[in-house]
Amino acid sequence: MMTNEDQFQLATYKKMPIAAERGEGVWLYASNGDKYLDLYGGHAVAGTGHCHPHVVEAIREQAGELLFYSNLVYSGARARAAEKLVSIAPGALTKTFFCNSGTEANENAMRMARMATRREKIITFTGGFHGRTADAISATFLGKYREIGKPNVPGHLEAEFGNIESVRELADETVAAIMLEPIQSMAGVRMAEADFHRSLRTLCDERGIVLIYDEVQTGVGRTGEWFFAGSEAGGGVVPDIVTLAKALGSGVPVGACLVTDPIASHIKENDLGTTFGGGMLAMAAVTATLEAIENDRMLSNVKRVEAYLRRRLAEVEQVVAVHGLGFLLGIEFADKAEPIHRRLLDRKIITGTSSNPKVLRLLPPLCLREEHIDIFISATDER
Ligand SMILES: Cc1ncc(COP(=O)(O)O)c(C=O)c1O
């Protein structure tokens, strides 16, 4: 199986030697019978855990009724998903636009900001990752990504994350939007002070700039809150647009933009579109995902288990710092994280690396429990 995949698929990812067959909660089962503790959640996608029964049932049921029809017709599945998503969002975010991925959500968010302001430039931050399509990769000032996306879309400006002065210098009357990952995941799980978020909000209000939070990773419960937007860690700041993807459909591809009324007022028929966005199967997955998180009280679980993990990590000698929030955590080691990542994989635990060589990333399902942390700590602390 692995040989065939290597032969017939482009080698764009460095794969782990696992042939995934089945998943249940925090566990991933390989075709050779091995069982892995998944602390990476398939790239932060398995928020509800693998194959959450409520999500699987909803997808099965929807598949038997109607797989897809486009936005040219109304649909109960779409109405339910949009209403549910708006109901958990901070008050000012009142409308949704559905698409299929994180990069597409960010492209549409930037487009909406340009339409709303009639300006073109976008400020993003060193270390932020926003996707691989033309505009999103041009907004990505991290490692080699922008280079891969050449020729870049013009009008993208780079500011320093956490440094409001660097933003102020760039934020003139030609800037449509400031977009950020409120927790920079790939850069090694970097956070800014709550004050930075408050200052960004004030700056955007003063200068008529749209504030966009790319919550493709931080959204849908990952931080122990539904969204980083409106949270205490972000100083209660609510941006004008929030973008979502990854965990939103528990694995069924779906992306979304949540926007305020003032932004929505600038968007007219045909301004945005996508064939598959808002399709019934994805919409059923969205509603069931949000319900599963609510029914199983996963947000409070994230907070409790994060606190336990931090306590246990304090016992591990090689750990020098723990970055991030909830279940988006970067464990910084005194030395390179890659050998630890490999050793954990040998012990059947999946974790992630980051662009900071000393930081190991955890993006586990929101249903992870203390007993799983114990397994992780004893494998990490082996000397
Ligand atoms: C913060 C962030 N934004 C955008 C994206 C792009 O999402 P997608 O791969 O669904 O296009 C990612 C993907 O890793 C991400 O982490």
The ligand as a MOL file (V3000), in Angstrom:
LIG
                    3D

  0  0  0     0  0            999 V3000
M  V30 BEGIN CTAB
M  V30 COUNTS 16 16 0 0 0
M  V30 BEGIN ATOM
M  V30 1 C -3.7440 29.1740 10.3890 0
M  V30 2 C -3.9960 28.5270 9.0670 0
M  V30 3 N -4.5980 29.2260 8.0970 0
M  V30 4 C -4.8620 28.6750 6.9010 0
M  V30 5 C -4.5140 27.3730 6.6090 0
M  V30 6 C -4.8230 26.8050 5.2830 0
M  V30 7 O -5.8650 25.8840 5.3910 0
M  V30 8 P -6.1150 24.7970 4.2630 0
M  V30 9 O -4.9640 23.8640 4.2710 0
M  V30 10 O -7.4240 24.1500 4.6640 0
M  V30 11 O -6.2420 25.5380 2.9790 0
M  V30 12 C -3.8730 26.6030 7.5890 0
M  V30 13 C -3.4560 25.2280 7.3030 0
M  V30 14 O -2.6130 24.6380 7.9170 0
M  V30 15 C -3.6070 27.1990 8.8560 0
M  V30 16 O -3.0020 26.5040 9.8090 0
M  V30 END ATOM
M  V30 BEGIN BOND
M  V30 1 1 1 2
M  V30 2 1 2 3
M  V30 3 2 2 15
M  V30 4 2 3 4
M  V30 5 1 4 5
M  V30 6 1 5 6
M  V30 7 2 5 12
M  V30 8 1 6 7
M  V30 9 1 7 8
M  V30 10 2 8 9
M  V30 11 1 8 10
M  V30 12 1 8 11
M  V30 13 1 12 13
M  V30 14 1 12 15
M  V30 15 2 13 14
M  V30 16 1 15 16
M  V30 END BOND
M  V30 END CTAB
M  END
